[in-house]
């Protein structure tokens, strides 16, 4: 579900999120932001109610 580019946050700096490197991407999921490893699909970190 998170492998579609429309869910990726391409400019984390614009949202004051920490930069990510390697296979990790910030992904919007409803009001939350998830840090996802796009190779394995593992959710590494969650920020709840970020877009509230």
mmCIF file of the N, C-alpha and C atoms, coordinates in Angstrom:
data_MODEL
# 
_entry.id   MODEL 
# 
loop_
_atom_site.group_PDB 
_atom_site.id 
_atom_site.type_symbol 
_atom_site.label_atom_id 
_atom_site.label_alt_id 
_atom_site.label_comp_id 
_atom_site.label_asym_id 
_atom_site.label_entity_id 
_atom_site.label_seq_id 
_atom_site.pdbx_PDB_ins_code 
_atom_site.Cartn_x 
_atom_site.Cartn_y 
_atom_site.Cartn_z 
_atom_site.occupancy 
_atom_site.B_iso_or_equiv 
_atom_site.pdbx_formal_charge 
_atom_site.auth_seq_id 
_atom_site.auth_comp_id 
_atom_site.auth_asym_id 
_atom_site.auth_atom_id 
_atom_site.pdbx_PDB_model_num 
ATOM 1   N N  . UNK A 1 1  ? 0.811  -1.193 0.000  1.00 0.00 ? 1  UNK A N  1 
ATOM 2   C CA . UNK A 1 1  ? 0.000  0.000  0.000  1.00 0.00 ? 1  UNK A CA 1 
ATOM 3   C C  . UNK A 1 1  ? 0.858  1.264  0.000  1.00 0.00 ? 1  UNK A C  1 
ATOM 4   N N  . UNK A 1 2  ? 1.992  1.243  0.686  1.00 0.00 ? 2  UNK A N  1 
ATOM 5   C CA . UNK A 1 2  ? 2.816  2.445  0.817  1.00 0.00 ? 2  UNK A CA 1 
ATOM 6   C C  . UNK A 1 2  ? 3.841  2.580  -0.299 1.00 0.00 ? 2  UNK A C  1 
ATOM 7   N N  . UNK A 1 3  ? 3.819  1.681  -1.264 1.00 0.00 ? 3  UNK A N  1 
ATOM 8   C CA . UNK A 1 3  ? 4.827  1.705  -2.308 1.00 0.00 ? 3  UNK A CA 1 
ATOM 9   C C  . UNK A 1 3  ? 4.449  2.600  -3.468 1.00 0.00 ? 3  UNK A C  1 
ATOM 10  N N  . UNK A 1 4  ? 3.343  3.284  -3.385 1.00 0.00 ? 4  UNK A N  1 
ATOM 11  C CA . UNK A 1 4  ? 2.933  4.193  -4.437 1.00 0.00 ? 4  UNK A CA 1 
ATOM 12  C C  . UNK A 1 4  ? 3.476  5.587  -4.136 1.00 0.00 ? 4  UNK A C  1 
ATOM 13  N N  . UNK A 1 5  ? 4.117  6.216  -5.106 1.00 0.00 ? 5  UNK A N  1 
ATOM 14  C CA . UNK A 1 5  ? 4.725  7.532  -4.879 1.00 0.00 ? 5  UNK A CA 1 
ATOM 15  C C  . UNK A 1 5  ? 3.747  8.613  -4.432 1.00 0.00 ? 5  UNK A C  1 
ATOM 16  N N  . UNK A 1 6  ? 2.460  8.438  -4.667 1.00 0.00 ? 6  UNK A N  1 
ATOM 17  C CA . UNK A 1 6  ? 1.520  9.494  -4.258 1.00 0.00 ? 6  UNK A CA 1 
ATOM 18  C C  . UNK A 1 6  ? 1.414  9.624  -2.747 1.00 0.00 ? 6  UNK A C  1 
ATOM 19  N N  . UNK A 1 7  ? 1.850  8.614  -2.002 1.00 0.00 ? 7  UNK A N  1 
ATOM 20  C CA . UNK A 1 7  ? 1.829  8.677  -0.549 1.00 0.00 ? 7  UNK A CA 1 
ATOM 21  C C  . UNK A 1 7  ? 3.140  9.192  0.040  1.00 0.00 ? 7  UNK A C  1 
ATOM 22  N N  . UNK A 1 8  ? 4.201  9.248  -0.765 1.00 0.00 ? 8  UNK A N  1 
ATOM 23  C CA . UNK A 1 8  ? 5.515  9.674  -0.273 1.00 0.00 ? 8  UNK A CA 1 
ATOM 24  C C  . UNK A 1 8  ? 5.521  11.171 0.026  1.00 0.00 ? 8  UNK A C  1 
ATOM 25  N N  . UNK A 1 9  ? 6.221  11.553 1.049  1.00 0.00 ? 9  UNK A N  1 
ATOM 26  C CA . UNK A 1 9  ? 6.480  12.964 1.317  1.00 0.00 ? 9  UNK A CA 1 
ATOM 27  C C  . UNK A 1 9  ? 7.870  13.235 0.754  1.00 0.00 ? 9  UNK A C  1 
ATOM 28  N N  . UNK A 1 10 ? 7.912  13.857 -0.409 1.00 0.00 ? 10 UNK A N  1 
ATOM 29  C CA . UNK A 1 10 ? 9.165  14.033 -1.130 1.00 0.00 ? 10 UNK A CA 1 
ATOM 30  C C  . UNK A 1 10 ? 10.063 15.111 -0.558 1.00 0.00 ? 10 UNK A C  1 
ATOM 31  N N  . UNK A 1 11 ? 9.489  16.059 0.164  1.00 0.00 ? 11 UNK A N  1 
ATOM 32  C CA . UNK A 1 11 ? 10.277 17.140 0.758  1.00 0.00 ? 11 UNK A CA 1 
ATOM 33  C C  . UNK A 1 11 ? 10.030 17.180 2.265  1.00 0.00 ? 11 UNK A C  1 
ATOM 34  N N  . UNK A 1 12 ? 10.716 16.317 3.036  1.00 0.00 ? 12 UNK A N  1 
ATOM 35  C CA . UNK A 1 12 ? 10.476 16.277 4.484  1.00 0.00 ? 12 UNK A CA 1 
ATOM 36  C C  . UNK A 1 12 ? 10.761 17.610 5.160  1.00 0.00 ? 12 UNK A C  1 
ATOM 37  N N  . UNK A 1 13 ? 11.706 18.368 4.625  1.00 0.00 ? 13 UNK A N  1 
ATOM 38  C CA . UNK A 1 13 ? 12.072 19.648 5.228  1.00 0.00 ? 13 UNK A CA 1 
ATOM 39  C C  . UNK A 1 13 ? 10.875 20.607 5.235  1.00 0.00 ? 13 UNK A C  1 
ATOM 40  N N  . UNK A 1 14 ? 10.051 20.564 4.216  1.00 0.00 ? 14 UNK A N  1 
ATOM 41  C CA . UNK A 1 14 ? 8.881  21.449 4.131  1.00 0.00 ? 14 UNK A CA 1 
ATOM 42  C C  . UNK A 1 14 ? 7.881  21.170 5.257  1.00 0.00 ? 14 UNK A C  1 
ATOM 43  N N  . UNK A 1 15 ? 7.882  19.945 5.773  1.00 0.00 ? 15 UNK A N  1 
ATOM 44  C CA . UNK A 1 15 ? 6.990  19.569 6.864  1.00 0.00 ? 15 UNK A CA 1 
ATOM 45  C C  . UNK A 1 15 ? 7.715  19.497 8.203  1.00 0.00 ? 15 UNK A C  1 
ATOM 46  N N  . UNK A 1 16 ? 8.971  19.946 8.214  1.00 0.00 ? 16 UNK A N  1 
ATOM 47  C CA . UNK A 1 16 ? 9.821  19.923 9.412  1.00 0.00 ? 16 UNK A CA 1 
ATOM 48  C C  . UNK A 1 16 ? 10.031 18.512 9.952  1.00 0.00 ? 16 UNK A C  1 
ATOM 49  N N  . UNK A 1 17 ? 10.144 17.572 9.035  1.00 0.00 ? 17 UNK A N  1 
ATOM 50  C CA . UNK A 1 17 ? 10.476 16.192 9.382  1.00 0.00 ? 17 UNK A CA 1 
ATOM 51  C C  . UNK A 1 17 ? 11.979 15.990 9.205  1.00 0.00 ? 17 UNK A C  1 
ATOM 52  N N  . UNK A 1 18 ? 12.581 15.084 9.945  1.00 0.00 ? 18 UNK A N  1 
ATOM 53  C CA . UNK A 1 18 ? 14.002 14.812 9.767  1.00 0.00 ? 18 UNK A CA 1 
ATOM 54  C C  . UNK A 1 18 ? 14.269 14.218 8.382  1.00 0.00 ? 18 UNK A C  1 
ATOM 55  N N  . UNK A 1 19 ? 15.427 14.502 7.798  1.00 0.00 ? 19 UNK A N  1 
ATOM 56  C CA . UNK A 1 19 ? 15.745 13.913 6.495  1.00 0.00 ? 19 UNK A CA 1 
ATOM 57  C C  . UNK A 1 19 ? 15.904 12.398 6.617  1.00 0.00 ? 19 UNK A C  1 
ATOM 58  N N  . UNK A 1 20 ? 15.659 11.701 5.512  1.00 0.00 ? 20 UNK A N  1 
ATOM 59  C CA . UNK A 1 20 ? 15.794 10.246 5.487  1.00 0.00 ? 20 UNK A CA 1 
ATOM 60  C C  . UNK A 1 20 ? 16.788 9.864  4.396  1.00 0.00 ? 20 UNK A C  1 
ATOM 61  N N  . UNK A 1 21 ? 17.435 8.729  4.583  1.00 0.00 ? 21 UNK A N  1 
ATOM 62  C CA . UNK A 1 21 ? 18.457 8.269  3.651  1.00 0.00 ? 21 UNK A CA 1 
ATOM 63  C C  . UNK A 1 21 ? 18.237 6.800  3.337  1.00 0.00 ? 21 UNK A C  1 
ATOM 64  N N  . UNK A 1 22 ? 18.819 6.364  2.261  1.00 0.00 ? 22 UNK A N  1 
ATOM 65  C CA . UNK A 1 22 ? 18.748 4.960  1.887  1.00 0.00 ? 22 UNK A CA 1 
ATOM 66  C C  . UNK A 1 22 ? 17.345 4.544  1.494  1.00 0.00 ? 22 UNK A C  1 
ATOM 67  N N  . UNK A 1 23 ? 16.892 3.403  1.981  1.00 0.00 ? 23 UNK A N  1 
ATOM 68  C CA . UNK A 1 23 ? 15.595 2.875  1.543  1.00 0.00 ? 23 UNK A CA 1 
ATOM 69  C C  . UNK A 1 23 ? 14.399 3.447  2.302  1.00 0.00 ? 23 UNK A C  1 
ATOM 70  N N  . UNK A 1 24 ? 14.621 4.435  3.153  1.00 0.00 ? 24 UNK A N  1 
ATOM 71  C CA . UNK A 1 24 ? 13.538 4.949  3.988  1.00 0.00 ? 24 UNK A CA 1 
ATOM 72  C C  . UNK A 1 24 ? 12.826 6.120  3.326  1.00 0.00 ? 24 UNK A C  1 
ATOM 73  N N  . UNK A 1 25 ? 11.526 6.193  3.549  1.00 0.00 ? 25 UNK A N  1 
ATOM 74  C CA . UNK A 1 25 ? 10.700 7.293  3.052  1.00 0.00 ? 25 UNK A CA 1 
ATOM 75  C C  . UNK A 1 25 ? 9.668  7.645  4.094  1.00 0.00 ? 25 UNK A C  1 
ATOM 76  N N  . UNK A 1 26 ? 9.370  8.948  4.198  1.00 0.00 ? 26 UNK A N  1 
ATOM 77  C CA . UNK A 1 26 ? 8.228  9.376  4.992  1.00 0.00 ? 26 UNK A CA 1 
ATOM 78  C C  . UNK A 1 26 ? 6.987  9.195  4.135  1.00 0.00 ? 26 UNK A C  1 
ATOM 79  N N  . UNK A 1 27 ? 5.946  8.645  4.742  1.00 0.00 ? 27 UNK A N  1 
ATOM 80  C CA . UNK A 1 27 ? 4.711  8.337  4.031  1.00 0.00 ? 27 UNK A CA 1 
ATOM 81  C C  . UNK A 1 27 ? 3.542  8.880  4.836  1.00 0.00 ? 27 UNK A C  1 
ATOM 82  N N  . UNK A 1 28 ? 2.613  9.524  4.131  1.00 0.00 ? 28 UNK A N  1 
ATOM 83  C CA . UNK A 1 28 ? 1.405  9.996  4.806  1.00 0.00 ? 28 UNK A CA 1 
ATOM 84  C C  . UNK A 1 28 ? 0.383  8.869  4.842  1.00 0.00 ? 28 UNK A C  1 
ATOM 85  N N  . UNK A 1 29 ? -0.195 8.643  6.024  1.00 0.00 ? 29 UNK A N  1 
ATOM 86  C CA . UNK A 1 29 ? -1.232 7.640  6.198  1.00 0.00 ? 29 UNK A CA 1 
ATOM 87  C C  . UNK A 1 29 ? -2.329 8.276  7.042  1.00 0.00 ? 29 UNK A C  1 
ATOM 88  N N  . UNK A 1 30 ? -3.380 8.734  6.385  1.00 0.00 ? 30 UNK A N  1 
ATOM 89  C CA . UNK A 1 30 ? -4.450 9.523  7.016  1.00 0.00 ? 30 UNK A CA 1 
ATOM 90  C C  . UNK A 1 30 ? -3.830 10.724 7.726  1.00 0.00 ? 30 UNK A C  1 
ATOM 91  N N  . UNK A 1 31 ? -3.987 10.868 9.033  1.00 0.00 ? 31 UNK A N  1 
ATOM 92  C CA . UNK A 1 31 ? -3.426 12.014 9.755  1.00 0.00 ? 31 UNK A CA 1 
ATOM 93  C C  . UNK A 1 31 ? -2.031 11.729 10.297 1.00 0.00 ? 31 UNK A C  1 
ATOM 94  N N  . UNK A 1 32 ? -1.520 10.549 10.072 1.00 0.00 ? 32 UNK A N  1 
ATOM 95  C CA . UNK A 1 32 ? -0.234 10.135 10.627 1.00 0.00 ? 32 UNK A CA 1 
ATOM 96  C C  . UNK A 1 32 ? 0.859  10.182 9.567  1.00 0.00 ? 32 UNK A C  1 
ATOM 97  N N  . UNK A 1 33 ? 2.094  10.186 10.033 1.00 0.00 ? 33 UNK A N  1 
ATOM 98  C CA . UNK A 1 33 ? 3.254  10.081 9.154  1.00 0.00 ? 33 UNK A CA 1 
ATOM 99  C C  . UNK A 1 33 ? 4.044  8.860  9.602  1.00 0.00 ? 33 UNK A C  1 
ATOM 100 N N  . UNK A 1 34 ? 4.383  8.017  8.630  1.00 0.00 ? 34 UNK A N  1 
ATOM 101 C CA . UNK A 1 34 ? 5.126  6.796  8.910  1.00 0.00 ? 34 UNK A CA 1 
ATOM 102 C C  . UNK A 1 34 ? 6.478  6.851  8.225  1.00 0.00 ? 34 UNK A C  1 
ATOM 103 N N  . UNK A 1 35 ? 7.494  6.354  8.888  1.00 0.00 ? 35 UNK A N  1 
ATOM 104 C CA . UNK A 1 35 ? 8.794  6.172  8.263  1.00 0.00 ? 35 UNK A CA 1 
ATOM 105 C C  . UNK A 1 35 ? 8.869  4.717  7.838  1.00 0.00 ? 35 UNK A C  1 
ATOM 106 N N  . UNK A 1 36 ? 8.938  4.485  6.527  1.00 0.00 ? 36 UNK A N  1 
ATOM 107 C CA . UNK A 1 36 ? 8.821  3.147  5.973  1.00 0.00 ? 36 UNK A CA 1 
ATOM 108 C C  . UNK A 1 36 ? 10.082 2.782  5.210  1.00 0.00 ? 36 UNK A C  1 
ATOM 109 N N  . UNK A 1 37 ? 10.530 1.540  5.385  1.00 0.00 ? 37 UNK A N  1 
ATOM 110 C CA . UNK A 1 37 ? 11.589 0.975  4.555  1.00 0.00 ? 37 UNK A CA 1 
ATOM 111 C C  . UNK A 1 37 ? 10.908 0.472  3.291  1.00 0.00 ? 37 UNK A C  1 
ATOM 112 N N  . UNK A 1 38 ? 11.147 1.127  2.148  1.00 0.00 ? 38 UNK A N  1 
ATOM 113 C CA . UNK A 1 38 ? 10.419 0.787  0.929  1.00 0.00 ? 38 UNK A CA 1 
ATOM 114 C C  . UNK A 1 38 ? 10.846 -0.551 0.333  1.00 0.00 ? 38 UNK A C  1 
ATOM 115 N N  . UNK A 1 39 ? 11.968 -1.093 0.759  1.00 0.00 ? 39 UNK A N  1 
ATOM 116 C CA . UNK A 1 39 ? 12.390 -2.410 0.251  1.00 0.00 ? 39 UNK A CA 1 
ATOM 117 C C  . UNK A 1 39 ? 11.672 -3.546 0.971  1.00 0.00 ? 39 UNK A C  1 
ATOM 118 N N  . UNK A 1 40 ? 11.492 -3.419 2.272  1.00 0.00 ? 40 UNK A N  1 
ATOM 119 C CA . UNK A 1 40 ? 10.872 -4.497 3.042  1.00 0.00 ? 40 UNK A CA 1 
ATOM 120 C C  . UNK A 1 40 ? 9.424  -4.211 3.426  1.00 0.00 ? 40 UNK A C  1 
ATOM 121 N N  . UNK A 1 41 ? 9.005  -2.942 3.386  1.00 0.00 ? 41 UNK A N  1 
ATOM 122 C CA . UNK A 1 41 ? 7.664  -2.569 3.802  1.00 0.00 ? 41 UNK A CA 1 
ATOM 123 C C  . UNK A 1 41 ? 7.530  -2.383 5.298  1.00 0.00 ? 41 UNK A C  1 
ATOM 124 N N  . UNK A 1 42 ? 8.630  -2.503 6.025  1.00 0.00 ? 42 UNK A N  1 
ATOM 125 C CA . UNK A 1 42 ? 8.609  -2.370 7.484  1.00 0.00 ? 42 UNK A CA 1 
ATOM 126 C C  . UNK A 1 42 ? 8.395  -0.915 7.888  1.00 0.00 ? 42 UNK A C  1 
ATOM 127 N N  . UNK A 1 43 ? 7.494  -0.697 8.836  1.00 0.00 ? 43 UNK A N  1 
ATOM 128 C CA . UNK A 1 43 ? 7.279  0.634  9.404  1.00 0.00 ? 43 UNK A CA 1 
ATOM 129 C C  . UNK A 1 43 ? 8.272  0.807  10.544 1.00 0.00 ? 43 UNK A C  1 
ATOM 130 N N  . UNK A 1 44 ? 9.137  1.811  10.421 1.00 0.00 ? 44 UNK A N  1 
ATOM 131 C CA . UNK A 1 44 ? 10.216 2.017  11.379 1.00 0.00 ? 44 UNK A CA 1 
ATOM 132 C C  . UNK A 1 44 ? 9.827  3.004  12.473 1.00 0.00 ? 44 UNK A C  1 
ATOM 133 N N  . UNK A 1 45 ? 9.041  4.021  12.121 1.00 0.00 ? 45 UNK A N  1 
ATOM 134 C CA . UNK A 1 45 ? 8.658  5.056  13.079 1.00 0.00 ? 45 UNK A CA 1 
ATOM 135 C C  . UNK A 1 45 ? 7.276  5.578  12.704 1.00 0.00 ? 45 UNK A C  1 
ATOM 136 N N  . UNK A 1 46 ? 6.559  6.090  13.696 1.00 0.00 ? 46 UNK A N  1 
ATOM 137 C CA . UNK A 1 46 ? 5.218  6.645  13.484 1.00 0.00 ? 46 UNK A CA 1 
ATOM 138 C C  . UNK A 1 46 ? 5.118  7.962  14.242 1.00 0.00 ? 46 UNK A C  1 
ATOM 139 N N  . UNK A 1 47 ? 4.601  8.986  13.568 1.00 0.00 ? 47 UNK A N  1 
ATOM 140 C CA . UNK A 1 47 ? 4.240  10.239 14.225 1.00 0.00 ? 47 UNK A CA 1 
ATOM 141 C C  . UNK A 1 47 ? 2.734  10.371 14.075 1.00 0.00 ? 47 UNK A C  1 
ATOM 142 N N  . UNK A 1 48 ? 2.031  10.227 15.178 1.00 0.00 ? 48 UNK A N  1 
ATOM 143 C CA . UNK A 1 48 ? 0.570  10.230 15.146 1.00 0.00 ? 48 UNK A CA 1 
ATOM 144 C C  . UNK A 1 48 ? 0.012  11.646 15.109 1.00 0.00 ? 48 UNK A C  1 
ATOM 145 N N  . UNK A 1 49 ? -1.129 11.807 14.445 1.00 0.00 ? 49 UNK A N  1 
ATOM 146 C CA . UNK A 1 49 ? -1.860 13.077 14.361 1.00 0.00 ? 49 UNK A CA 1 
ATOM 147 C C  . UNK A 1 49 ? -1.010 14.222 13.833 1.00 0.00 ? 49 UNK A C  1 
ATOM 148 N N  . UNK A 1 50 ? -0.138 13.949 12.913 1.00 0.00 ? 50 UNK A N  1 
ATOM 149 C CA . UNK A 1 50 ? 0.759  14.965 12.361 1.00 0.00 ? 50 UNK A CA 1 
ATOM 150 C C  . UNK A 1 50 ? -0.007 15.981 11.505 1.00 0.00 ? 50 UNK A C  1 
ATOM 151 N N  . UNK A 1 51 ? -0.979 15.527 10.746 1.00 0.00 ? 51 UNK A N  1 
ATOM 152 C CA . UNK A 1 51 ? -1.746 16.390 9.867  1.00 0.00 ? 51 UNK A CA 1 
ATOM 153 C C  . UNK A 1 51 ? -3.116 16.740 10.450 1.00 0.00 ? 51 UNK A C  1 
ATOM 154 N N  . UNK A 1 52 ? -3.201 16.829 11.747 1.00 0.00 ? 52 UNK A N  1 
ATOM 155 C CA . UNK A 1 52 ? -4.459 17.127 12.392 1.00 0.00 ? 52 UNK A CA 1 
ATOM 156 C C  . UNK A 1 52 ? -4.864 18.539 12.184 1.00 0.00 ? 52 UNK A C  1 
# 
